[in-house]
Amino acid sequence: MGSLRRRGRLTSTSDREIIIQLVEEAVASGARQSKACHELGISARTFQRWTSPNEPDEDQRPLAVRPEPKNKLSEKERESILKTVNQPEYADRPPSQIIPDLADKGIYIASESTFYRVMHAANQIKHRGRSERPSKRTITSYVATAPNQVWTWDITYLSGPIKGLYYYLYLILDIFSRDIVGWEVWEDESAEHASHLIRKAVLAQGISRNHEPLILHSDNGSPMKGATMLHTLYELGITPSRSRPRVSNDNPYSESMFRTCKYRPDYPVNGFSSLESSREWCLSFVRWYRFEYHHSKIGFVTPHQAHTGISDKILENRKRVYELAKQRNPLRWSRSIRTWSSPKEVWLNPEKDFEQDLRQLS
């Protein structure tokens, strides 16, 4: 007999009849009544009570007349609460602000939770005040299935020769290939420099307005939102995307890129001596990163190989090398060969409902 556990404290009349019938069938087949009741989630005493001729057919608890709680609010008290919260001085304030003010005046009507409960019953739990109702910005998700579909960019500080003096590295990254498609170092942050860099990157990649829409994601810094920058994106047919306010991990690829940069063994932790030296070092870093660094999240190929589309051929060649090695010494392989592959799609801030956790950062 299958188990039929009750999911609530009250059992409807129809369910009660079904349970009684199942127990009686089990007993007629030789089962013990207590065991049959246990399987159905009731006690033997409950079954006996249900089958008693003196027991009503329906559960009487919902029909019971219960005394009102002694601490129940009276209608006069409810009216007093509603009258208070709708006074001009409190009309734009929530109960959390009203209660302390009443206490300072020596007045106690009810608790804060009671205020909320009475207001809810009166359909007065609404946004109070002239300011706009707070809204939750959802994560903007984009997916790249090939290079030059989704770029992210950001600016990071590079320490200068003295404390408080910085140079600024502007860097644009393609999230599919992890390739650096544009970078520059300047002495200040400005939308004009950013606009200039975007134009150069688009030109270098051969992207035109007829190209499929390009997404450019950034944080909420002033250079990212400057009028010059936005006008440039409009001219180039690029869709801007920005991080949510006060959310530090909405631009993860760029942040991860800067970490890779600043944790290089030859990074000058004591600062760059000049703007020229910072540019020279960044040039050497970009060359190393693009052409020598085997990125773990794109199948251990270089970002340049992934960006130019030759990574699939390289990975297939690695696979053949491993297959031949296994054929020569099969006893050294307890399982299949290593899987050499790169992702077919890369998400920027994926929704948790339909994409895996974004741990594919460098």
SULVEN-V525229 format. One line per field, one symbol per residue. ss: DSSP state (H for helix, E for strand, C for the rest). psi: psi as a letter, one per 20 degrees, with the letter a starting at -180 (. if undefined). Layout:
ss=???
psi=???
//
This chain:
ss=CCCCCCCCCCCCHHHHHHHHHHHHHHHHCCCCHHHHHHHCCCCHHHHHHHCCCCCCCCCCHHHCCCCCCCCCCCHHHHHHHHHHHCCCCCCCCCHHHHHHHHHHCCCCCCCHHHHHHHHHHCCCCCCCCCCCCCCCCCCCCEEECCCCCEEEEEEEEEECCCCCCEEEEEEEEECCCCCEEEEEEECCCCHHHHHHHHHHHHHHHCCCCCCCCEEEEECCCHHHHCHHHHHHHHHHCEEEEECCCCCCCCCHHHHHHHHHHHCCCCCCCCCCCCHHHHHHHHHHHHHHHHHCCEEHHHCCEEHHHHHHCCHHHHHHHHHHHHHHHHHHCHHHCCCCCCCCCCCCCEEECCCCCCCCCCCCCC
psi=pqpnppirhqprgghghgggggghhghhijqqghgggghjkrrhhgghghipiipqhqpighiqoqqqqhjpqrhhhghgghhgijqhiihjqrhhhgghgghhjkppgrrghhgggghghjljnrppriqqppqopqpopqppjrqkgpqqqrpqqppahqpipqrpoppppphgijqoiqqqprirpqhgggggggggggghikprhiqqpppoqrakqhhhjqhgghhghghikpoqpqqqpkoikimhggghghghgijqhjpnhjqqhrhghhhgghghggggghihoophjkkkrqhhghhijjhggghhggghghghhhhhmhiioharrqoorqqiqpqomqphhjqrpnjlq.
//
